[in-house]
């Protein structure tokens, strides 16, 4: 079942609030953390994850395509 931002409940936000940070726009969450070598325990990098709603993914993709079209001076309209 596809959910959008109108389907979010207070319970959903409570479940995510421990380890996830809500985007300032209020649509979606992100989380980051250290990536460590399990033996040496030294930091190798960082992980970054996002929880997005379907409509937000589509909107981001459209915006990204528009940027590339402008840079390449390309029109995909038929």
Residue pairs with C-beta under 8 A, 6 or more apart in sequence:
2 54
3 53
3 54
4 53
4 54
4 55
5 26
5 27
5 53
5 55
5 56
13 22
16 22
16 29
16 51
19 31
20 29
20 30
20 31
20 51
21 29
21 30
21 31
22 28
22 29
23 29
23 30
27 52
27 53
27 56
28 50
28 51
28 52
28 53
28 56
29 50
29 51
30 48
30 49
30 50
30 51
31 48
31 49
32 46
32 47
32 48
32 49
33 46
33 47
34 43
34 45
34 46
34 47
35 43
35 44
35 45
35 46
35 47
36 42
36 43
36 44
37 43
37 44
52 60
65 76
68 74
69 75
69 76
